[in-house]
């Protein structure tokens, strides 16, 4: 018993008279000792009925038949180099390897084209806009003091007002 519980039991008055302060364990190993000894003197009888353990059940018959079938298959099966009816049928119904090679190449080309288009869209940026601090300077240039042979025109420049 902890010290706090013992102090609480001593300091708190009990509500019912005659209750002891020490509690007994309800699951004591000594409480049922006489009853426990009675089971050792009786014999235990199993009432279940078990089937005899024999090897002529359907499971074991199937195992033996399957084993004989596998051995016979490996003994009488044709060698891999021989052309059998089944091999000829499979070969006639299979698609030619050239078809699969061409299909795989077309798929490769289309996949590369799709990845190029995806990169183009992913790397797309809006056009670069040059913003000048004083755009009115375009309208104030001097046609004098230019080098010979260079004609400077800013007629096609449009100044946007934000």
NULO-110620 format. One record per atom (N, C-alpha, C): atom name; x, y, z. Coordinates in nm, 3 decimals. Layout:
BEGIN
atomo->CA X->X Y->Y Z->Z $
...
This chain:
BEGIN
atomo->N X->0.085 Y->-0.116 Z->0.000 $
atomo->CA X->0.000 Y->0.000 Z->0.000 $
atomo->C X->0.090 Y->0.122 Z->0.000 $
atomo->N X->0.050 Y->0.221 Z->-0.080 $
atomo->CA X->0.134 Y->0.339 Z->-0.088 $
atomo->C X->0.115 Y->0.425 Z->0.037 $
atomo->N X->0.209 Y->0.513 Z->0.059 $
atomo->CA X->0.207 Y->0.599 Z->0.177 $
atomo->C X->0.088 Y->0.695 Z->0.169 $
atomo->N X->0.058 Y->0.748 Z->0.050 $
atomo->CA X->-0.053 Y->0.842 Z->0.034 $
atomo->C X->-0.186 Y->0.774 Z->0.063 $
atomo->N X->-0.205 Y->0.650 Z->0.013 $
atomo->CA X->-0.328 Y->0.577 Z->0.038 $
atomo->C X->-0.343 Y->0.546 Z->0.186 $
atomo->N X->-0.233 Y->0.504 Z->0.250 $
atomo->CA X->-0.240 Y->0.474 Z->0.393 $
atomo->C X->-0.270 Y->0.599 Z->0.473 $
atomo->N X->-0.212 Y->0.712 Z->0.437 $
atomo->CA X->-0.239 Y->0.836 Z->0.509 $
atomo->C X->-0.383 Y->0.879 Z->0.486 $
atomo->N X->-0.435 Y->0.862 Z->0.366 $
atomo->CA X->-0.574 Y->0.897 Z->0.338 $
atomo->C X->-0.671 Y->0.809 Z->0.414 $
atomo->N X->-0.639 Y->0.681 Z->0.428 $
atomo->CA X->-0.726 Y->0.590 Z->0.501 $
atomo->C X->-0.724 Y->0.622 Z->0.649 $
atomo->N X->-0.612 Y->0.663 Z->0.703 $
atomo->CA X->-0.603 Y->0.695 Z->0.845 $
atomo->C X->-0.668 Y->0.830 Z->0.874 $
atomo->N X->-0.646 Y->0.929 Z->0.788 $
atomo->CA X->-0.697 Y->1.063 Z->0.813 $
atomo->C X->-0.846 Y->1.075 Z->0.782 $
atomo->N X->-0.898 Y->0.998 Z->0.686 $
atomo->CA X->-1.038 Y->1.005 Z->0.647 $
atomo->C X->-1.120 Y->0.911 Z->0.734 $
atomo->N X->-1.225 Y->0.959 Z->0.792 $
atomo->CA X->-1.307 Y->0.868 Z->0.873 $
atomo->C X->-1.385 Y->0.774 Z->0.782 $
atomo->N X->-1.399 Y->0.651 Z->0.821 $
atomo->CA X->-1.474 Y->0.553 Z->0.741 $
atomo->C X->-1.622 Y->0.578 Z->0.757 $
atomo->N X->-1.696 Y->0.554 Z->0.652 $
atomo->CA X->-1.839 Y->0.582 Z->0.655 $
atomo->C X->-1.916 Y->0.468 Z->0.718 $
atomo->N X->-1.867 Y->0.348 Z->0.706 $
atomo->CA X->-1.937 Y->0.234 Z->0.766 $
atomo->C X->-1.854 Y->0.181 Z->0.881 $
atomo->N X->-1.920 Y->0.143 Z->0.979 $
atomo->CA X->-1.850 Y->0.086 Z->1.095 $
atomo->C X->-1.814 Y->-0.057 Z->1.066 $
atomo->N X->-1.701 Y->-0.098 Z->1.116 $
atomo->CA X->-1.659 Y->-0.237 Z->1.104 $
atomo->C X->-1.579 Y->-0.267 Z->0.979 $
atomo->N X->-1.548 Y->-0.168 Z->0.895 $
atomo->CA X->-1.468 Y->-0.192 Z->0.774 $
atomo->C X->-1.322 Y->-0.180 Z->0.815 $
atomo->N X->-1.246 Y->-0.282 Z->0.785 $
atomo->CA X->-1.105 Y->-0.276 Z->0.820 $
atomo->C X->-1.030 Y->-0.187 Z->0.723 $
atomo->N X->-0.920 Y->-0.130 Z->0.767 $
atomo->CA X->-0.842 Y->-0.041 Z->0.684 $
atomo->C X->-0.757 Y->-0.116 Z->0.583 $
atomo->N X->-0.726 Y->-0.240 Z->0.608 $
atomo->CA X->-0.643 Y->-0.319 Z->0.519 $
atomo->C X->-0.735 Y->-0.401 Z->0.430 $
atomo->N X->-0.718 Y->-0.390 Z->0.300 $
atomo->CA X->-0.802 Y->-0.463 Z->0.206 $
atomo->C X->-0.735 Y->-0.595 Z->0.172 $
atomo->N X->-0.813 Y->-0.699 Z->0.155 $
atomo->CA X->-0.762 Y->-0.830 Z->0.119 $
atomo->C X->-0.771 Y->-0.847 Z->-0.032 $
atomo->N X->-0.681 Y->-0.922 Z->-0.086 $
atomo->CA X->-0.685 Y->-0.950 Z->-0.230 $
atomo->C X->-0.798 Y->-1.045 Z->-0.260 $
atomo->N X->-0.877 Y->-1.014 Z->-0.361 $
atomo->CA X->-0.990 Y->-1.100 Z->-0.397 $
atomo->C X->-0.942 Y->-1.224 Z->-0.472 $
atomo->N X->-0.830 Y->-1.214 Z->-0.539 $
atomo->CA X->-0.781 Y->-1.327 Z->-0.618 $
atomo->C X->-0.663 Y->-1.390 Z->-0.550 $
atomo->N X->-0.683 Y->-1.440 Z->-0.436 $
atomo->CA X->-0.574 Y->-1.502 Z->-0.362 $
atomo->C X->-0.550 Y->-1.643 Z->-0.413 $
atomo->N X->-0.428 Y->-1.685 Z->-0.413 $
atomo->CA X->-0.397 Y->-1.821 Z->-0.458 $
atomo->C X->-0.433 Y->-1.924 Z->-0.351 $
atomo->N X->-0.454 Y->-1.880 Z->-0.230 $
atomo->CA X->-0.488 Y->-1.974 Z->-0.122 $
atomo->C X->-0.638 Y->-1.992 Z->-0.108 $
atomo->N X->-0.719 Y->-1.914 Z->-0.177 $
atomo->CA X->-0.863 Y->-1.919 Z->-0.157 $
atomo->C X->-0.925 Y->-2.046 Z->-0.213 $
atomo->N X->-0.870 Y->-2.101 Z->-0.320 $
atomo->CA X->-0.934 Y->-2.216 Z->-0.385 $
atomo->C X->-0.843 Y->-2.338 Z->-0.384 $
atomo->N X->-0.764 Y->-2.351 Z->-0.287 $
atomo->CA X->-0.667 Y->-2.460 Z->-0.287 $
atomo->C X->-0.734 Y->-2.596 Z->-0.275 $
atomo->N X->-0.839 Y->-2.611 Z->-0.194 $
atomo->CA X->-0.906 Y->-2.740 Z->-0.179 $
atomo->C X->-0.976 Y->-2.779 Z->-0.308 $
atomo->N X->-1.040 Y->-2.684 Z->-0.370 $
atomo->CA X->-1.109 Y->-2.712 Z->-0.494 $
atomo->C X->-1.011 Y->-2.749 Z->-0.606 $
atomo->N X->-0.893 Y->-2.689 Z->-0.605 $
atomo->CA X->-0.792 Y->-2.714 Z->-0.706 $
atomo->C X->-0.740 Y->-2.857 Z->-0.697 $
atomo->N X->-0.728 Y->-2.911 Z->-0.581 $
atomo->CA X->-0.676 Y->-3.047 Z->-0.565 $
atomo->C X->-0.773 Y->-3.151 Z->-0.619 $
atomo->N X->-0.902 Y->-3.120 Z->-0.626 $
atomo->CA X->-0.999 Y->-3.218 Z->-0.673 $
atomo->C X->-0.978 Y->-3.253 Z->-0.820 $
atomo->N X->-0.931 Y->-3.159 Z->-0.898 $
atomo->CA X->-0.911 Y->-3.185 Z->-1.042 $
atomo->C X->-0.795 Y->-3.280 Z->-1.067 $
atomo->N X->-0.700 Y->-3.288 Z->-0.981 $
atomo->CA X->-0.585 Y->-3.375 Z->-1.005 $
atomo->C X->-0.619 Y->-3.521 Z->-0.983 $
atomo->N X->-0.722 Y->-3.551 Z->-0.909 $
atomo->CA X->-0.756 Y->-3.690 Z->-0.882 $
atomo->C X->-0.848 Y->-3.748 Z->-0.987 $
atomo->N X->-0.915 Y->-3.665 Z->-1.065 $
atomo->CA X->-1.003 Y->-3.715 Z->-1.171 $
atomo->C X->-0.923 Y->-3.733 Z->-1.299 $
atomo->N X->-0.965 Y->-3.828 Z->-1.382 $
atomo->CA X->-0.901 Y->-3.847 Z->-1.512 $
atomo->C X->-0.972 Y->-3.762 Z->-1.616 $
atomo->N X->-0.896 Y->-3.711 Z->-1.708 $
atomo->CA X->-0.953 Y->-3.628 Z->-1.813 $
atomo->C X->-0.981 Y->-3.716 Z->-1.933 $
atomo->N X->-1.105 Y->-3.713 Z->-1.983 $
atomo->CA X->-1.142 Y->-3.793 Z->-2.100 $
atomo->C X->-1.176 Y->-3.699 Z->-2.214 $
atomo->N X->-1.108 Y->-3.720 Z->-2.329 $
atomo->CA X->-1.135 Y->-3.640 Z->-2.448 $
atomo->C X->-1.254 Y->-3.700 Z->-2.520 $
atomo->N X->-1.359 Y->-3.621 Z->-2.543 $
atomo->CA X->-1.480 Y->-3.672 Z->-2.607 $
atomo->C X->-1.476 Y->-3.656 Z->-2.759 $
atomo->N X->-1.370 Y->-3.598 Z->-2.814 $
atomo->CA X->-1.359 Y->-3.580 Z->-2.960 $
atomo->C X->-1.324 Y->-3.711 Z->-3.027 $
atomo->N X->-1.378 Y->-3.731 Z->-3.148 $
atomo->CA X->-1.349 Y->-3.852 Z->-3.226 $
atomo->C X->-1.258 Y->-3.809 Z->-3.340 $
atomo->N X->-1.143 Y->-3.871 Z->-3.349 $
atomo->CA X->-1.045 Y->-3.837 Z->-3.451 $
atomo->C X->-1.041 Y->-3.944 Z->-3.557 $
atomo->N X->-1.018 Y->-3.900 Z->-3.684 $
atomo->CA X->-1.006 Y->-3.998 Z->-3.793 $
atomo->C X->-0.870 Y->-4.066 Z->-3.785 $
atomo->N X->-0.862 Y->-4.191 Z->-3.828 $
atomo->CA X->-0.731 Y->-4.258 Z->-3.824 $
atomo->C X->-0.636 Y->-4.194 Z->-3.925 $
atomo->N X->-0.510 Y->-4.190 Z->-3.891 $
atomo->CA X->-0.410 Y->-4.129 Z->-3.978 $
atomo->C X->-0.355 Y->-4.234 Z->-4.072 $
atomo->N X->-0.405 Y->-4.234 Z->-4.197 $
atomo->CA X->-0.364 Y->-4.331 Z->-4.297 $
atomo->C X->-0.327 Y->-4.256 Z->-4.424 $
atomo->N X->-0.260 Y->-4.326 Z->-4.516 $
atomo->CA X->-0.213 Y->-4.264 Z->-4.639 $
atomo->C X->-0.300 Y->-4.299 Z->-4.759 $
atomo->N X->-0.421 Y->-4.350 Z->-4.738 $
atomo->CA X->-0.507 Y->-4.379 Z->-4.853 $
atomo->C X->-0.624 Y->-4.281 Z->-4.860 $
atomo->N X->-0.601 Y->-4.160 Z->-4.813 $
atomo->CA X->-0.703 Y->-4.055 Z->-4.825 $
atomo->C X->-0.695 Y->-3.994 Z->-4.966 $
atomo->N X->-0.799 Y->-3.923 Z->-5.009 $
atomo->CA X->-0.797 Y->-3.863 Z->-5.144 $
atomo->C X->-0.681 Y->-3.765 Z->-5.165 $
atomo->N X->-0.639 Y->-3.696 Z->-5.062 $
atomo->CA X->-0.528 Y->-3.603 Z->-5.077 $
atomo->C X->-0.401 Y->-3.675 Z->-5.120 $
atomo->N X->-0.368 Y->-3.783 Z->-5.052 $
atomo->CA X->-0.244 Y->-3.855 Z->-5.084 $
atomo->C X->-0.254 Y->-3.925 Z->-5.219 $
atomo->N X->-0.376 Y->-3.971 Z->-5.257 $
atomo->CA X->-0.392 Y->-4.029 Z->-5.390 $
atomo->C X->-0.364 Y->-3.925 Z->-5.498 $
atomo->N X->-0.413 Y->-3.803 Z->-5.478 $
atomo->CA X->-0.389 Y->-3.696 Z->-5.576 $
atomo->C X->-0.241 Y->-3.660 Z->-5.582 $
atomo->N X->-0.172 Y->-3.662 Z->-5.470 $
atomo->CA X->-0.029 Y->-3.632 Z->-5.469 $
atomo->C X->0.047 Y->-3.737 Z->-5.549 $
atomo->N X->0.014 Y->-3.863 Z->-5.532 $
atomo->CA X->0.083 Y->-3.971 Z->-5.605 $
atomo->C X->0.053 Y->-3.961 Z->-5.755 $
atomo->N X->-0.072 Y->-3.936 Z->-5.792 $
atomo->CA X->-0.109 Y->-3.925 Z->-5.934 $
atomo->C X->-0.038 Y->-3.805 Z->-5.997 $
atomo->N X->-0.033 Y->-3.693 Z->-5.925 $
atomo->CA X->0.037 Y->-3.575 Z->-5.978 $
atomo->C X->0.185 Y->-3.603 Z->-5.995 $
atomo->N X->0.247 Y->-3.670 Z->-5.901 $
atomo->CA X->0.390 Y->-3.703 Z->-5.912 $
atomo->C X->0.416 Y->-3.793 Z->-6.032 $
atomo->N X->0.335 Y->-3.895 Z->-6.052 $
atomo->CA X->0.351 Y->-3.985 Z->-6.167 $
atomo->C X->0.331 Y->-3.907 Z->-6.298 $
atomo->N X->0.233 Y->-3.817 Z->-6.300 $
atomo->CA X->0.209 Y->-3.738 Z->-6.420 $
atomo->C X->0.326 Y->-3.647 Z->-6.454 $
atomo->N X->0.388 Y->-3.587 Z->-6.353 $
atomo->CA X->0.503 Y->-3.499 Z->-6.377 $
atomo->C X->0.622 Y->-3.578 Z->-6.429 $
atomo->N X->0.646 Y->-3.693 Z->-6.370 $
atomo->CA X->0.758 Y->-3.778 Z->-6.417 $
atomo->C X->0.735 Y->-3.823 Z->-6.561 $
atomo->N X->0.612 Y->-3.863 Z->-6.593 $
atomo->CA X->0.581 Y->-3.907 Z->-6.730 $
atomo->C X->0.595 Y->-3.792 Z->-6.828 $
atomo->N X->0.554 Y->-3.672 Z->-6.788 $
atomo->CA X->0.566 Y->-3.556 Z->-6.877 $
atomo->C X->0.712 Y->-3.529 Z->-6.911 $
atomo->N X->0.798 Y->-3.530 Z->-6.810 $
atomo->CA X->0.939 Y->-3.503 Z->-6.836 $
atomo->C X->1.006 Y->-3.616 Z->-6.914 $
atomo->N X->0.958 Y->-3.737 Z->-6.898 $
atomo->CA X->1.019 Y->-3.849 Z->-6.970 $
atomo->C X->0.978 Y->-3.849 Z->-7.117 $
atomo->N X->0.851 Y->-3.820 Z->-7.145 $
atomo->CA X->0.801 Y->-3.831 Z->-7.282 $
atomo->C X->0.783 Y->-3.697 Z->-7.352 $
atomo->N X->0.815 Y->-3.588 Z->-7.291 $
atomo->CA X->0.799 Y->-3.456 Z->-7.354 $
atomo->C X->0.903 Y->-3.440 Z->-7.465 $
atomo->N X->0.867 Y->-3.368 Z->-7.570 $
atomo->CA X->0.964 Y->-3.348 Z->-7.679 $
atomo->C X->1.076 Y->-3.254 Z->-7.636 $
atomo->N X->1.189 Y->-3.268 Z->-7.702 $
atomo->CA X->1.303 Y->-3.181 Z->-7.670 $
atomo->C X->1.275 Y->-3.040 Z->-7.724 $
atomo->N X->1.342 Y->-2.941 Z->-7.667 $
atomo->CA X->1.314 Y->-2.803 Z->-7.713 $
atomo->C X->1.348 Y->-2.778 Z->-7.860 $
atomo->N X->1.437 Y->-2.859 Z->-7.917 $
atomo->CA X->1.475 Y->-2.837 Z->-8.058 $
atomo->C X->1.372 Y->-2.895 Z->-8.154 $
atomo->N X->1.287 Y->-2.983 Z->-8.109 $
atomo->CA X->1.189 Y->-3.045 Z->-8.198 $
atomo->C X->1.071 Y->-2.950 Z->-8.221 $
atomo->N X->1.017 Y->-2.951 Z->-8.345 $
atomo->CA X->0.897 Y->-2.873 Z->-8.375 $
atomo->C X->0.776 Y->-2.962 Z->-8.353 $
atomo->N X->0.694 Y->-2.925 Z->-8.257 $
atomo->CA X->0.573 Y->-3.001 Z->-8.227 $
atomo->C X->0.454 Y->-2.925 Z->-8.281 $
atomo->N X->0.337 Y->-2.987 Z->-8.275 $
atomo->CA X->0.216 Y->-2.922 Z->-8.325 $
atomo->C X->0.185 Y->-2.796 Z->-8.243 $
atomo->N X->0.206 Y->-2.805 Z->-8.113 $
atomo->CA X->0.177 Y->-2.689 Z->-8.028 $
atomo->C X->0.272 Y->-2.574 Z->-8.061 $
atomo->N X->0.401 Y->-2.606 Z->-8.082 $
atomo->CA X->0.498 Y->-2.501 Z->-8.115 $
atomo->C X->0.465 Y->-2.438 Z->-8.250 $
atomo->N X->0.424 Y->-2.518 Z->-8.346 $
atomo->CA X->0.388 Y->-2.464 Z->-8.478 $
atomo->C X->0.265 Y->-2.375 Z->-8.468 $
atomo->N X->0.167 Y->-2.415 Z->-8.388 $
atomo->CA X->0.045 Y->-2.335 Z->-8.372 $
atomo->C X->0.077 Y->-2.200 Z->-8.305 $
atomo->N X->0.158 Y->-2.204 Z->-8.201 $
atomo->CA X->0.195 Y->-2.080 Z->-8.132 $
atomo->C X->0.273 Y->-1.988 Z->-8.227 $
atomo->N X->0.363 Y->-2.047 Z->-8.306 $
atomo->CA X->0.443 Y->-1.966 Z->-8.399 $
atomo->C X->0.355 Y->-1.904 Z->-8.507 $
atomo->N X->0.253 Y->-1.975 Z->-8.551 $
atomo->CA X->0.166 Y->-1.920 Z->-8.656 $
atomo->C X->0.073 Y->-1.811 Z->-8.603 $
atomo->N X->0.037 Y->-1.816 Z->-8.475 $
atomo->CA X->-0.054 Y->-1.715 Z->-8.420 $
atomo->C X->0.019 Y->-1.596 Z->-8.359 $
atomo->N X->0.149 Y->-1.604 Z->-8.342 $
atomo->CA X->0.223 Y->-1.493 Z->-8.283 $
atomo->C X->0.240 Y->-1.379 Z->-8.383 $
atomo->N X->0.249 Y->-1.259 Z->-8.332 $
atomo->CA X->0.275 Y->-1.142 Z->-8.416 $
atomo->C X->0.424 Y->-1.140 Z->-8.451 $
atomo->N X->0.454 Y->-1.096 Z->-8.571 $
atomo->CA X->0.593 Y->-1.096 Z->-8.618 $
atomo->C X->0.678 Y->-0.997 Z->-8.537 $
atomo->N X->0.804 Y->-1.028 Z->-8.512 $
atomo->CA X->0.891 Y->-0.937 Z->-8.435 $
atomo->C X->0.913 Y->-0.802 Z->-8.503 $
atomo->N X->0.908 Y->-0.797 Z->-8.636 $
atomo->CA X->0.927 Y->-0.670 Z->-8.706 $
atomo->C X->0.816 Y->-0.571 Z->-8.672 $
atomo->N X->0.694 Y->-0.623 Z->-8.657 $
atomo->CA X->0.581 Y->-0.537 Z->-8.620 $
atomo->C X->0.606 Y->-0.472 Z->-8.484 $
atomo->N X->0.653 Y->-0.551 Z->-8.388 $
atomo->CA X->0.677 Y->-0.496 Z->-8.254 $
atomo->C X->0.794 Y->-0.398 Z->-8.254 $
atomo->N X->0.894 Y->-0.426 Z->-8.340 $
atomo->CA X->1.008 Y->-0.334 Z->-8.350 $
atomo->C X->0.964 Y->-0.200 Z->-8.406 $
atomo->N X->0.882 Y->-0.202 Z->-8.512 $
atomo->CA X->0.831 Y->-0.078 Z->-8.570 $
atomo->C X->0.741 Y->-0.002 Z->-8.472 $
atomo->N X->0.656 Y->-0.075 Z->-8.402 $
atomo->CA X->0.567 Y->-0.012 Z->-8.305 $
atomo->C X->0.647 Y->0.052 Z->-8.193 $
atomo->N X->0.749 Y->-0.014 Z->-8.143 $
atomo->CA X->0.832 Y->0.040 Z->-8.036 $
atomo->C X->0.905 Y->0.166 Z->-8.083 $
atomo->N X->0.953 Y->0.165 Z->-8.210 $
atomo->CA X->1.023 Y->0.283 Z->-8.263 $
atomo->C X->0.928 Y->0.402 Z->-8.277 $
atomo->N X->0.805 Y->0.377 Z->-8.326 $
atomo->CA X->0.706 Y->0.485 Z->-8.336 $
atomo->C X->0.674 Y->0.541 Z->-8.198 $
atomo->N X->0.662 Y->0.453 Z->-8.102 $
atomo->CA X->0.634 Y->0.498 Z->-7.965 $
atomo->C X->0.749 Y->0.583 Z->-7.911 $
atomo->N X->0.872 Y->0.544 Z->-7.942 $
atomo->CA X->0.988 Y->0.622 Z->-7.899 $
atomo->C X->0.987 Y->0.762 Z->-7.961 $
atomo->N X->0.958 Y->0.769 Z->-8.091 $
atomo->CA X->0.955 Y->0.898 Z->-8.159 $
atomo->C X->0.845 Y->0.986 Z->-8.101 $
atomo->N X->0.726 Y->0.932 Z->-8.080 $
atomo->CA X->0.615 Y->1.010 Z->-8.026 $
atomo->C X->0.642 Y->1.052 Z->-7.881 $
atomo->N X->0.707 Y->0.967 Z->-7.804 $
atomo->CA X->0.742 Y->1.004 Z->-7.666 $
atomo->C X->0.842 Y->1.118 Z->-7.663 $
atomo->N X->0.942 Y->1.113 Z->-7.752 $
atomo->CA X->1.040 Y->1.222 Z->-7.758 $
atomo->C X->0.974 Y->1.352 Z->-7.801 $
atomo->N X->0.883 Y->1.343 Z->-7.897 $
atomo->CA X->0.813 Y->1.462 Z->-7.943 $
atomo->C X->0.725 Y->1.519 Z->-7.831 $
atomo->N X->0.658 Y->1.433 Z->-7.758 $
atomo->CA X->0.575 Y->1.479 Z->-7.646 $
atomo->C X->0.657 Y->1.542 Z->-7.535 $
atomo->N X->0.776 Y->1.485 Z->-7.508 $
atomo->CA X->0.860 Y->1.544 Z->-7.404 $
atomo->C X->0.915 Y->1.680 Z->-7.449 $
atomo->N X->0.945 Y->1.695 Z->-7.579 $
atomo->CA X->0.988 Y->1.827 Z->-7.631 $
atomo->C X->0.877 Y->1.930 Z->-7.614 $
atomo->N X->0.754 Y->1.891 Z->-7.644 $
atomo->CA X->0.641 Y->1.983 Z->-7.629 $
atomo->C X->0.618 Y->2.018 Z->-7.482 $
atomo->N X->0.634 Y->1.921 Z->-7.395 $
atomo->CA X->0.618 Y->1.947 Z->-7.252 $
atomo->C X->0.724 Y->2.044 Z->-7.203 $
atomo->N X->0.848 Y->2.026 Z->-7.248 $
atomo->CA X->0.954 Y->2.119 Z->-7.209 $
atomo->C X->0.929 Y->2.258 Z->-7.265 $
atomo->N X->0.877 Y->2.266 Z->-7.386 $
atomo->CA X->0.847 Y->2.396 Z->-7.445 $
atomo->C X->0.743 Y->2.471 Z->-7.362 $
atomo->N X->0.640 Y->2.400 Z->-7.321 $
atomo->CA X->0.535 Y->2.465 Z->-7.241 $
atomo->C X->0.587 Y->2.498 Z->-7.102 $
atomo->N X->0.667 Y->2.408 Z->-7.044 $
atomo->CA X->0.717 Y->2.431 Z->-6.909 $
atomo->C X->0.817 Y->2.547 Z->-6.903 $
atomo->N X->0.895 Y->2.564 Z->-7.008 $
atomo->CA X->0.996 Y->2.670 Z->-7.010 $
atomo->C X->0.944 Y->2.800 Z->-7.072 $
atomo->N X->0.817 Y->2.806 Z->-7.106 $
atomo->CA X->0.762 Y->2.925 Z->-7.171 $
atomo->C X->0.764 Y->3.044 Z->-7.076 $
atomo->N X->0.801 Y->3.158 Z->-7.128 $
atomo->CA X->0.806 Y->3.281 Z->-7.050 $
atomo->C X->0.739 Y->3.391 Z->-7.131 $
atomo->N X->0.682 Y->3.488 Z->-7.063 $
atomo->CA X->0.623 Y->3.599 Z->-7.138 $
atomo->C X->0.733 Y->3.679 Z->-7.207 $
atomo->N X->0.700 Y->3.754 Z->-7.312 $
atomo->CA X->0.803 Y->3.832 Z->-7.381 $
atomo->C X->0.863 Y->3.937 Z->-7.288 $
atomo->N X->0.988 Y->3.964 Z->-7.311 $
atomo->CA X->1.060 Y->4.058 Z->-7.227 $
atomo->C X->1.012 Y->4.200 Z->-7.257 $
atomo->N X->0.982 Y->4.274 Z->-7.154 $
atomo->CA X->0.938 Y->4.412 Z->-7.169 $
atomo->C X->1.045 Y->4.500 Z->-7.107 $
atomo->N X->1.099 Y->4.588 Z->-7.191 $
atomo->CA X->1.199 Y->4.682 Z->-7.140 $
atomo->C X->1.127 Y->4.805 Z->-7.088 $
atomo->N X->1.145 Y->4.831 Z->-6.964 $
atomo->CA X->1.082 Y->4.947 Z->-6.904 $
atomo->C X->1.191 Y->5.051 Z->-6.877 $
atomo->N X->1.171 Y->5.167 Z->-6.935 $
atomo->CA X->1.266 Y->5.276 Z->-6.916 $
atomo->C X->1.212 Y->5.371 Z->-6.809 $
atomo->N X->1.306 Y->5.431 Z->-6.741 $
atomo->CA X->1.265 Y->5.520 Z->-6.633 $
atomo->C X->1.205 Y->5.649 Z->-6.689 $
atomo->N X->1.262 Y->5.697 Z->-6.795 $
atomo->CA X->1.214 Y->5.821 Z->-6.857 $
atomo->C X->1.186 Y->5.796 Z->-7.005 $
atomo->N X->1.068 Y->5.740 Z->-7.040 $
atomo->CA X->1.040 Y->5.711 Z->-7.181 $
atomo->C X->1.022 Y->5.836 Z->-7.268 $
atomo->N X->1.000 Y->5.948 Z->-7.207 $
atomo->CA X->0.986 Y->6.071 Z->-7.286 $
atomo->C X->1.116 Y->6.111 Z->-7.354 $
atomo->N X->1.228 Y->6.051 Z->-7.319 $
atomo->CA X->1.357 Y->6.082 Z->-7.380 $
atomo->C X->1.360 Y->6.040 Z->-7.527 $
atomo->N X->1.276 Y->5.941 Z->-7.565 $
atomo->CA X->1.271 Y->5.901 Z->-7.705 $
atomo->C X->1.221 Y->6.016 Z->-7.793 $
atomo->N X->1.138 Y->6.095 Z->-7.739 $
atomo->CA X->1.081 Y->6.205 Z->-7.815 $
atomo->C X->1.171 Y->6.329 Z->-7.816 $
atomo->N X->1.278 Y->6.327 Z->-7.738 $
atomo->CA X->1.362 Y->6.445 Z->-7.724 $
atomo->C X->1.502 Y->6.428 Z->-7.782 $
atomo->N X->1.522 Y->6.333 Z->-7.869 $
atomo->CA X->1.658 Y->6.314 Z->-7.920 $
atomo->C X->1.694 Y->6.423 Z->-8.022 $
atomo->N X->1.820 Y->6.441 Z->-8.034 $
atomo->CA X->1.869 Y->6.543 Z->-8.127 $
atomo->C X->1.909 Y->6.476 Z->-8.257 $
atomo->N X->1.866 Y->6.529 Z->-8.372 $
atomo->CA X->1.908 Y->6.470 Z->-8.497 $
atomo->C X->2.050 Y->6.510 Z->-8.534 $
atomo->N X->2.111 Y->6.599 Z->-8.458 $
atomo->CA X->2.248 Y->6.644 Z->-8.483 $
atomo->C X->2.345 Y->6.558 Z->-8.402 $
atomo->N X->2.466 Y->6.566 Z->-8.429 $
atomo->CA X->2.576 Y->6.497 Z->-8.360 $
atomo->C X->2.568 Y->6.344 Z->-8.376 $
atomo->N X->2.518 Y->6.298 Z->-8.486 $
atomo->CA X->2.519 Y->6.156 Z->-8.515 $
atomo->C X->2.634 Y->6.124 Z->-8.607 $
atomo->N X->2.695 Y->6.005 Z->-8.597 $
atomo->CA X->2.804 Y->5.972 Z->-8.688 $
atomo->C X->2.753 Y->5.963 Z->-8.832 $
atomo->N X->2.845 Y->5.973 Z->-8.928 $
atomo->CA X->2.810 Y->5.972 Z->-9.070 $
atomo->C X->2.762 Y->5.833 Z->-9.108 $
atomo->N X->2.655 Y->5.824 Z->-9.183 $
atomo->CA X->2.604 Y->5.697 Z->-9.232 $
atomo->C X->2.501 Y->5.632 Z->-9.141 $
atomo->N X->2.482 Y->5.684 Z->-9.026 $
atomo->CA X->2.383 Y->5.625 Z->-8.934 $
atomo->C X->2.266 Y->5.721 Z->-8.925 $
atomo->N X->2.153 Y->5.667 Z->-8.960 $
atomo->CA X->2.033 Y->5.748 Z->-8.949 $
atomo->C X->1.950 Y->5.687 Z->-8.837 $
atomo->N X->1.926 Y->5.759 Z->-8.735 $
atomo->CA X->1.857 Y->5.710 Z->-8.618 $
atomo->C X->1.711 Y->5.753 Z->-8.626 $
atomo->N X->1.622 Y->5.653 Z->-8.631 $
atomo->CA X->1.479 Y->5.685 Z->-8.633 $
atomo->C X->1.412 Y->5.611 Z->-8.519 $
atomo->N X->1.327 Y->5.678 Z->-8.453 $
atomo->CA X->1.250 Y->5.616 Z->-8.344 $
atomo->C X->1.101 Y->5.632 Z->-8.372 $
atomo->N X->1.066 Y->5.634 Z->-8.500 $
atomo->CA X->0.926 Y->5.652 Z->-8.537 $
atomo->C X->0.840 Y->5.530 Z->-8.500 $
atomo->N X->0.901 Y->5.411 Z->-8.505 $
atomo->CA X->0.823 Y->5.290 Z->-8.476 $
atomo->C X->0.816 Y->5.258 Z->-8.327 $
atomo->N X->0.882 Y->5.335 Z->-8.243 $
atomo->CA X->0.880 Y->5.312 Z->-8.099 $
atomo->C X->0.752 Y->5.374 Z->-8.044 $
atomo->N X->0.677 Y->5.296 Z->-7.973 $
atomo->CA X->0.553 Y->5.342 Z->-7.913 $
atomo->C X->0.573 Y->5.345 Z->-7.763 $
atomo->N X->0.548 Y->5.459 Z->-7.705 $
atomo->CA X->0.563 Y->5.474 Z->-7.562 $
atomo->C X->0.428 Y->5.448 Z->-7.496 $
atomo->N X->0.426 Y->5.354 Z->-7.408 $
atomo->CA X->0.302 Y->5.322 Z->-7.337 $
atomo->C X->0.299 Y->5.402 Z->-7.208 $
atomo->N X->0.186 Y->5.448 Z->-7.177 $
atomo->CA X->0.168 Y->5.519 Z->-7.050 $
atomo->C X->0.092 Y->5.424 Z->-6.958 $
atomo->N X->0.152 Y->5.392 Z->-6.846 $
atomo->CA X->0.089 Y->5.298 Z->-6.751 $
atomo->C X->-0.010 Y->5.367 Z->-6.661 $
